[in-house]
Each structure stands twice: as structure tokens, then as C-alpha cells.
Amino acid sequence: MTNGGLLQAALNGDRDHPAAPRTPEELAAEARAAVGAGAGSLHLHPYDEHGRETLAAEPCAAALRAVRAACP
């Protein structure tokens, strides 16, 4: 960016939209696309196996592992 700023991509959130990524695989694909488009930072919300937003360790870890693998 020419202004020296950092572009952050917010991949999802507490929104009920069918296109919002929820699974680790969906988050990884969207993260890869966002980084490819110039994002230097990612903001995401992990979801559990029931489709609920969560801060539980395993869903968070799964989301982070997938995104880190897609965007080393």
C-alpha cells in the first residue's frame, strides 16, 4: 500500500449469511484469497461442529492450523 497502512481482512463474524466461512477449510480458502489480494492481517471467528461461534481450544486451534497452512 502506498500510504504505509495495513490492510486487515475480516473473514467472518456473528452473521447469519450462507457465504460466510465457518469451517477451518473455508476459513483457510478465504484467508488465502484475502492475503493474495493484499491483506497483511486477518481477523476471524472460529465455529464449533454445531455451527456456533466459540473460543473453545480445539475449534480455535483447527481454524488457526488451517489458516496458517494456507498462508505461511
QUIPEFEN-V390763 format. One record per residue. N is the residue number from 1. OMEGA is omega in radians with two decimals (999 if undefined). BURIAL is 1 if it has 16 or more other ideal C-beta (glycine too) atoms within 10 Angstrom, else 0. D_LAST is the distance of its C-alpha to the last C-alpha in whole Angstrom. Layout:
BEGIN
N:OMEGA:BURIAL:D_LAST
N:OMEGA:BURIAL:D_LAST
END
This chain:
BEGIN
1:-3.09:0:20
2:-3.11:0:24
3:3.12:0:25
4:-3.12:0:22
5:3.13:0:21
6:3.10:0:18
7:3.10:0:17
8:3.09:0:16
9:3.04:1:16
10:-2.98:0:18
11:-3.11:1:17
12:3.12:1:20
13:-3.12:0:23
14:-3.14:0:26
15:3.13:0:27
16:3.12:0:29
17:-3.06:0:28
18:-3.13:0:27
19:-3.14:0:24
20:-3.14:1:22
21:-3.13:1:19
22:-3.08:1:20
23:3.08:1:19
24:-3.13:1:15
25:3.10:0:15
26:3.10:1:16
27:3.14:1:14
28:-3.14:1:11
29:3.12:1:13
30:3.10:1:14
31:3.12:1:11
32:3.13:0:10
33:-3.13:0:13
34:3.11:1:13
35:3.09:1:10
36:3.12:0:12
37:3.04:0:15
38:3.12:0:14
39:3.09:1:13
40:-3.12:0:12
41:-3.14:0:12
42:3.05:1:13
43:-3.11:0:16
44:3.11:1:16
45:3.08:1:19
46:3.10:1:19
47:3.13:1:22
48:-3.09:0:24
49:3.11:0:25
50:3.12:0:28
51:3.12:0:26
52:3.07:0:27
53:-3.05:0:25
54:2.97:1:24
55:3.11:0:23
56:-3.00:0:23
57:-3.02:0:21
58:3.08:0:20
59:3.10:1:19
60:-3.14:1:17
61:-3.14:0:15
62:3.12:1:15
63:-3.13:1:14
64:3.10:0:11
65:-3.11:0:10
66:-3.12:1:10
67:3.13:1:8
68:3.09:0:5
69:-3.13:0:6
70:-3.07:1:6
71:-3.10:0:4
72:999:0:0
END
